[in-house]
Amino acid sequence: MRLPANESIPLWSGKVPYALGDAPEDIPTITVYYPRDWRNTGKAVVILPGGGYSHHADHEGSMYAKWLASHGYTAIVCYYRVSSDAHPYRHPVMISDAARAIRLVRANAADMGIQPDKIGLMGSSAGGHLAASTATFHELGYREEGESQEKDFGRPDFTILCYPVISMGSLGHKGSTEHLLGENPDPALVEMLSMEKTADAHTPHAFIWHTWADAGVPVQNSLLYAARLKEMGVPCDLHVYEREGHGMGLGDYMFDTESHHHPWTEECLRWLSFV
């Protein structure tokens, strides 16, 4: 089935797993942005916006999707569930939603003009943590009845991590950790979901970028993750820029026109052309 374009689609076809209610925030969705047919690369990117696991930062969602689609990539924004006082979602709800998005796109790849082995996962800040953790622990995600039971069906083929939260410890982002794991998290979960410690040889290759001056999520998150991938024999493209702070997205605000993005975007497109 070709998933419809530019409209909100429920992520789960049956009962939503772990649902705490039936309000809009209890129903995760995806929105698909297709490239023009003549420009289609056959590759897809599922996008996980940041927001500290408490909300979704749209400039790290739909804006990324429109940019990727304009360059020939099918882009799918996944509005996974986040934590609030009224709806305190916790792990593994977020991984369940992210892995389900990968499986849903892969199951419909042929009709969507996508190669099933060219589906990546992109995340910013806390969304970067979700992308990294899903890349390694996608099997933790809930599967609904009728889905493919193939072991790696929810594994992305590559990841794009933008100023990601990687650690759940002191080097990470306290708010993200609390929203994902609670105020007094199980130390074993903190250890497991600190991806600088647990990414493995089966973790997909990555494009990673960060800024040295990031005061929200320290650059050590990306440096330690890249070091872990190197240790595991997994290649990555790492870019560290000296200036600018956290959450800049495409970086349009730095320039006079909206068509002039931060240089990371050009580096990412170059890297994507080879995946």
The 8 nearest C-alpha neighbors of each residue, nearest first, counted from 0:
[[1, 110, 107, 2, 111, 109, 108, 106],
 [2, 0, 110, 111, 3, 107, 108, 109],
 [1, 3, 0, 4, 111, 31, 107, 110],
 [4, 2, 1, 6, 5, 31, 8, 30],
 [5, 3, 31, 6, 32, 2, 33, 30],
 [6, 4, 31, 30, 32, 3, 7, 33],
 [5, 7, 30, 4, 8, 3, 31, 29],
 [6, 8, 30, 29, 28, 9, 5, 31],
 [7, 9, 28, 29, 10, 30, 6, 3],
 [10, 8, 28, 11, 27, 29, 7, 26],
 [11, 9, 28, 27, 29, 8, 12, 100],
 [10, 12, 9, 13, 15, 14, 27, 99],
 [13, 11, 10, 9, 14, 15, 143, 8],
 [14, 12, 11, 15, 143, 144, 16, 10],
 [13, 15, 16, 12, 11, 143, 18, 17],
 [14, 16, 18, 11, 13, 17, 26, 12],
 [17, 15, 18, 14, 141, 92, 143, 11],
 [16, 18, 19, 15, 92, 88, 25, 91],
 [19, 17, 16, 20, 15, 25, 21, 26],
 [20, 18, 17, 25, 86, 21, 88, 87],
 [19, 21, 18, 22, 25, 86, 24, 26],
 [20, 22, 25, 23, 26, 19, 18, 24],
 [21, 23, 25, 24, 20, 26, 19, 18],
 [24, 22, 25, 26, 21, 27, 20, 28],
 [23, 25, 22, 26, 80, 27, 21, 86],
 [26, 24, 22, 23, 21, 18, 20, 27],
 [25, 27, 23, 24, 28, 9, 21, 15],
 [28, 26, 79, 78, 10, 80, 9, 25],
 [29, 27, 9, 10, 8, 78, 7, 77],
 [28, 30, 77, 8, 76, 7, 78, 10],
 [29, 31, 7, 76, 6, 75, 5, 8],
 [30, 32, 75, 4, 5, 74, 33, 76],
 [33, 31, 74, 4, 5, 73, 75, 68],
 [34, 32, 73, 68, 31, 74, 35, 4],
 [35, 33, 68, 71, 39, 73, 72, 69],
 [34, 36, 38, 37, 39, 33, 71, 69],
 [37, 35, 39, 38, 34, 71, 33, 112],
 [36, 38, 35, 39, 34, 71, 40, 70],
 [37, 39, 71, 35, 36, 40, 34, 70],
 [38, 40, 71, 36, 41, 34, 37, 72],
 [41, 39, 71, 42, 72, 38, 113, 73],
 [40, 42, 113, 114, 39, 112, 43, 72],
 [43, 41, 117, 40, 72, 113, 118, 114],
 [44, 42, 73, 118, 72, 74, 119, 117],
 [43, 45, 119, 74, 120, 118, 46, 75],
 [44, 46, 75, 120, 76, 74, 121, 119],
 [47, 45, 76, 121, 77, 122, 75, 120],
 [46, 48, 122, 126, 77, 121, 76, 49],
 [49, 47, 59, 60, 126, 55, 56, 123],
 [50, 48, 126, 123, 125, 124, 56, 55],
 [49, 51, 54, 55, 56, 52, 53, 125],
 [50, 52, 175, 125, 53, 174, 49, 54],
 [51, 53, 81, 50, 175, 178, 54, 125],
 [54, 52, 82, 81, 51, 50, 83, 178],
 [55, 53, 50, 52, 81, 56, 51, 49],
 [56, 54, 50, 48, 49, 57, 53, 78],
 [55, 57, 50, 49, 59, 58, 48, 54],
 [58, 56, 60, 59, 61, 55, 48, 62],
 [57, 59, 62, 60, 56, 248, 61, 63],
 [60, 58, 48, 57, 56, 248, 63, 62],
 [59, 61, 57, 48, 63, 58, 62, 76],
 [60, 62, 64, 63, 57, 65, 58, 76],
 [61, 63, 58, 65, 64, 60, 59, 66],
 [64, 62, 66, 60, 61, 65, 59, 67],
 [63, 65, 61, 74, 67, 62, 66, 68],
 [66, 64, 68, 62, 67, 63, 69, 61],
 [65, 67, 63, 69, 64, 68, 62, 70],
 [68, 66, 64, 70, 72, 69, 65, 63],
 [69, 67, 34, 72, 65, 71, 70, 66],
 [68, 70, 66, 67, 71, 34, 65, 72],
 [71, 69, 67, 68, 72, 66, 38, 34],
 [70, 72, 39, 38, 34, 68, 40, 69],
 [73, 71, 68, 67, 43, 42, 34, 40],
 [72, 74, 43, 33, 68, 34, 32, 44],
 [75, 73, 44, 64, 32, 43, 31, 45],
 [74, 76, 31, 45, 30, 46, 32, 44],
 [77, 75, 46, 30, 29, 60, 45, 47],
 [78, 76, 29, 47, 79, 46, 28, 75],
 [79, 77, 28, 27, 29, 76, 80, 47],
 [78, 80, 27, 96, 77, 93, 81, 97],
 [79, 81, 27, 93, 78, 25, 24, 88],
 [82, 80, 53, 52, 88, 54, 79, 83],
 [81, 83, 87, 88, 53, 178, 86, 52],
 [82, 84, 86, 87, 85, 53, 81, 88],
 [85, 83, 86, 87, 82, 88, 53, 178],
 [84, 86, 83, 87, 82, 19, 88, 24],
 [85, 87, 83, 84, 82, 88, 19, 25],
 [88, 86, 82, 83, 84, 85, 89, 81],
 [89, 87, 82, 86, 81, 92, 80, 90],
 [88, 90, 179, 180, 92, 91, 87, 82],
 [91, 89, 92, 179, 93, 180, 94, 88],
 [90, 92, 94, 93, 95, 89, 140, 139],
 [93, 91, 90, 95, 94, 89, 96, 88],
 [94, 92, 96, 95, 91, 90, 80, 79],
 [95, 93, 97, 91, 96, 140, 92, 133],
 [140, 94, 96, 92, 141, 93, 98, 97],
 [95, 97, 99, 93, 94, 79, 98, 100],
 [98, 96, 94, 100, 99, 95, 93, 101],
 [97, 99, 153, 101, 100, 95, 137, 96],
 [98, 100, 102, 96, 97, 101, 103, 95],
 [101, 99, 103, 97, 98, 102, 104, 96],
 [100, 102, 98, 153, 104, 99, 103, 105],
 [103, 101, 153, 105, 99, 100, 104, 152],
 [104, 102, 100, 106, 105, 101, 99, 107],
 [103, 105, 107, 101, 106, 102, 108, 100],
 [106, 104, 108, 102, 115, 107, 103, 101],
 [105, 107, 103, 104, 108, 102, 109, 115],
 [108, 106, 104, 105, 0, 110, 109, 111],
 [107, 109, 113, 105, 111, 110, 115, 104],
 [108, 110, 112, 111, 107, 113, 114, 115],
 [111, 109, 1, 0, 108, 112, 107, 113],
 [112, 110, 1, 108, 109, 113, 107, 2],
 [113, 111, 109, 110, 41, 108, 114, 39],
 [114, 112, 41, 108, 111, 42, 109, 115],
 [113, 115, 117, 41, 116, 42, 108, 112],
 [116, 114, 105, 117, 108, 113, 118, 109],
 [115, 117, 114, 118, 156, 105, 155, 42],
 [118, 116, 42, 114, 115, 156, 43, 119],
 [119, 117, 43, 156, 44, 155, 116, 42],
 [120, 118, 157, 44, 155, 156, 158, 45],
 [119, 121, 158, 45, 44, 155, 130, 46],
 [122, 120, 159, 46, 158, 160, 47, 45],
 [121, 123, 127, 126, 47, 160, 130, 48],
 [122, 124, 127, 161, 126, 49, 163, 48],
 [123, 125, 163, 127, 49, 164, 126, 162],
 [126, 124, 128, 49, 51, 127, 164, 52],
 [127, 125, 122, 49, 123, 129, 47, 48],
 [128, 126, 122, 163, 123, 124, 130, 160],
 [127, 129, 164, 125, 131, 165, 126, 130],
 [128, 130, 126, 132, 127, 131, 133, 125],
 [129, 131, 127, 133, 128, 122, 132, 120],
 [132, 130, 128, 134, 129, 133, 127, 135],
 [131, 133, 129, 134, 135, 130, 136, 128],
 [134, 132, 137, 136, 130, 135, 131, 94],
 [135, 133, 131, 132, 154, 202, 137, 136],
 [134, 136, 202, 133, 132, 137, 198, 131],
 [137, 135, 133, 138, 139, 132, 134, 140],
 [136, 138, 133, 139, 98, 140, 153, 154],
 [137, 139, 140, 136, 153, 150, 151, 141],
 [140, 138, 137, 136, 141, 91, 95, 94],
 [95, 139, 141, 138, 94, 137, 98, 142],
 [142, 140, 95, 139, 143, 16, 99, 138],
 [143, 141, 140, 146, 144, 99, 95, 148],
 [142, 144, 146, 145, 141, 13, 11, 16],
 [143, 145, 146, 142, 13, 147, 148, 12],
 [144, 146, 143, 147, 142, 148, 13, 12],
 [147, 145, 144, 143, 148, 142, 102, 106],
 [146, 148, 149, 145, 152, 102, 106, 142],
 [147, 149, 150, 146, 152, 142, 145, 151],
 [150, 148, 152, 147, 151, 153, 146, 102],
 [149, 151, 152, 148, 138, 153, 154, 147],
 [152, 150, 154, 153, 149, 138, 137, 155],
 [151, 153, 149, 154, 102, 150, 147, 148],
 [154, 152, 102, 98, 101, 151, 137, 155],
 [153, 155, 151, 152, 134, 137, 156, 98],
 [156, 154, 119, 157, 118, 120, 134, 153],
 [155, 157, 119, 118, 203, 117, 116, 154],
 [158, 156, 119, 203, 204, 155, 205, 120],
 [157, 159, 205, 120, 119, 121, 160, 206],
 [158, 160, 121, 206, 205, 207, 120, 122],
 [161, 159, 207, 127, 122, 163, 121, 123],
 [160, 162, 123, 163, 208, 207, 122, 127],
 [163, 161, 209, 124, 208, 123, 160, 164],
 [164, 162, 124, 127, 161, 123, 160, 128],
 [163, 165, 128, 124, 125, 171, 127, 166],
 [166, 164, 220, 128, 194, 163, 193, 171],
 [165, 167, 193, 171, 168, 164, 194, 170],
 [166, 168, 193, 171, 189, 176, 192, 165],
 [169, 167, 166, 171, 170, 189, 193, 190],
 [168, 170, 171, 167, 172, 173, 166, 176],
 [171, 169, 168, 166, 217, 220, 172, 219],
 [170, 172, 166, 167, 169, 168, 164, 216],
 [171, 173, 175, 174, 216, 176, 164, 170],
 [172, 174, 176, 175, 177, 171, 169, 167],
 [173, 175, 177, 176, 172, 178, 51, 52],
 [176, 174, 51, 178, 172, 173, 177, 52],
 [175, 177, 173, 179, 174, 178, 167, 180],
 [178, 176, 181, 182, 174, 180, 179, 175],
 [177, 179, 175, 176, 82, 52, 181, 180],
 [178, 180, 89, 176, 177, 90, 175, 181],
 [181, 179, 184, 177, 89, 176, 178, 90],
 [182, 180, 177, 184, 183, 178, 179, 176],
 [181, 183, 177, 184, 180, 178, 176, 179],
 [184, 182, 181, 185, 180, 177, 186, 176],
 [185, 183, 180, 181, 182, 186, 189, 188],
 [184, 186, 188, 187, 189, 183, 180, 181],
 [187, 185, 189, 188, 184, 190, 191, 183],
 [186, 188, 190, 185, 189, 191, 184, 192],
 [189, 187, 191, 190, 185, 186, 192, 184],
 [188, 190, 186, 192, 167, 187, 191, 193],
 [189, 191, 187, 188, 193, 192, 186, 167],
 [190, 192, 188, 193, 189, 187, 197, 194],
 [193, 191, 189, 194, 190, 188, 167, 132],
 [194, 192, 166, 167, 190, 191, 195, 196],
 [193, 195, 197, 196, 198, 192, 165, 166],
 [194, 196, 224, 223, 193, 227, 197, 198],
 [197, 195, 194, 193, 198, 227, 190, 191],
 [196, 198, 194, 195, 199, 191, 193, 192],
 [199, 197, 194, 135, 202, 196, 195, 227],
 [200, 198, 202, 201, 231, 197, 135, 228],
 [199, 201, 231, 202, 233, 232, 198, 228],
 [202, 200, 199, 203, 135, 233, 198, 231],
 [201, 203, 135, 199, 200, 134, 198, 204],
 [204, 202, 157, 156, 201, 205, 134, 158],
 [203, 205, 157, 234, 235, 233, 158, 202],
 [204, 206, 235, 158, 159, 157, 207, 236],
 [205, 207, 236, 159, 235, 160, 237, 158],
 [208, 206, 160, 237, 159, 161, 236, 205],
 [207, 209, 238, 161, 239, 162, 237, 160],
 [208, 210, 162, 239, 218, 161, 240, 238],
 [211, 209, 240, 239, 212, 213, 241, 242],
 [210, 212, 241, 213, 218, 240, 239, 242],
 [211, 213, 210, 244, 242, 243, 214, 241],
 [214, 212, 244, 245, 210, 215, 211, 217],
 [213, 215, 216, 217, 212, 244, 245, 218],
 [216, 214, 213, 245, 217, 172, 244, 246],
 [215, 217, 214, 172, 213, 171, 164, 218],
 [218, 216, 219, 213, 214, 220, 215, 170],
 [217, 219, 220, 221, 211, 209, 210, 222],
 [220, 218, 222, 217, 221, 223, 170, 224],
 [221, 219, 165, 218, 223, 222, 217, 164],
 [220, 222, 224, 219, 223, 218, 225, 163],
 [221, 223, 219, 225, 224, 220, 226, 218],
 [224, 222, 226, 225, 220, 221, 195, 219],
 [223, 225, 195, 227, 221, 226, 222, 220],
 [224, 226, 228, 222, 227, 223, 221, 229],
 [227, 225, 223, 229, 224, 228, 230, 222],
 [226, 228, 230, 224, 229, 225, 195, 223],
 [229, 227, 233, 231, 225, 230, 226, 232],
 [228, 230, 226, 232, 227, 231, 233, 225],
 [229, 231, 227, 228, 232, 226, 233, 225],
 [232, 230, 200, 228, 229, 233, 199, 227],
 [231, 233, 229, 230, 228, 200, 234, 199],
 [232, 234, 228, 231, 229, 204, 200, 235],
 [235, 233, 204, 232, 229, 228, 205, 236],
 [234, 236, 205, 204, 206, 237, 233, 225],
 [235, 237, 206, 207, 205, 238, 234, 270],
 [238, 236, 207, 208, 206, 235, 239, 225],
 [239, 237, 208, 207, 209, 240, 236, 263],
 [238, 240, 209, 210, 208, 211, 241, 237],
 [241, 239, 210, 242, 211, 209, 238, 208],
 [240, 242, 211, 210, 212, 239, 243, 209],
 [243, 241, 212, 240, 210, 211, 244, 213],
 [244, 242, 212, 210, 213, 245, 241, 247],
 [245, 243, 213, 212, 214, 210, 246, 242],
 [244, 246, 213, 215, 247, 214, 216, 243],
 [245, 247, 248, 244, 124, 162, 123, 59],
 [246, 248, 250, 245, 249, 244, 243, 252],
 [249, 247, 250, 246, 59, 58, 63, 161],
 [250, 248, 260, 251, 261, 247, 264, 63],
 [249, 251, 261, 247, 248, 252, 260, 253],
 [252, 250, 260, 257, 253, 249, 254, 259],
 [251, 253, 250, 254, 255, 257, 256, 247],
 [254, 252, 251, 250, 255, 261, 260, 259],
 [255, 253, 252, 256, 251, 259, 257, 260],
 [254, 256, 257, 253, 252, 259, 251, 258],
 [257, 255, 258, 254, 259, 251, 252, 260],
 [256, 258, 251, 259, 255, 260, 254, 252],
 [259, 257, 256, 260, 251, 255, 254, 66],
 [260, 258, 257, 256, 251, 254, 261, 255],
 [261, 259, 251, 249, 250, 258, 262, 264],
 [260, 262, 250, 263, 249, 264, 251, 259],
 [263, 261, 264, 265, 260, 266, 250, 267],
 [264, 262, 266, 261, 265, 267, 208, 238],
 [263, 265, 267, 262, 266, 261, 268, 260],
 [266, 264, 268, 267, 262, 263, 269, 261],
 [267, 265, 263, 269, 264, 268, 270, 262],
 [266, 268, 270, 264, 265, 269, 263, 271],
 [269, 267, 271, 265, 270, 266, 264, 272],
 [268, 270, 266, 272, 267, 271, 265, 273],
 [269, 271, 267, 268, 272, 273, 266, 274],
 [272, 270, 268, 274, 273, 269, 267, 266],
 [271, 273, 269, 270, 274, 268, 267, 40],
 [272, 274, 271, 270, 269, 268, 267, 117],
 [273, 271, 272, 270, 117, 157, 156, 42]]
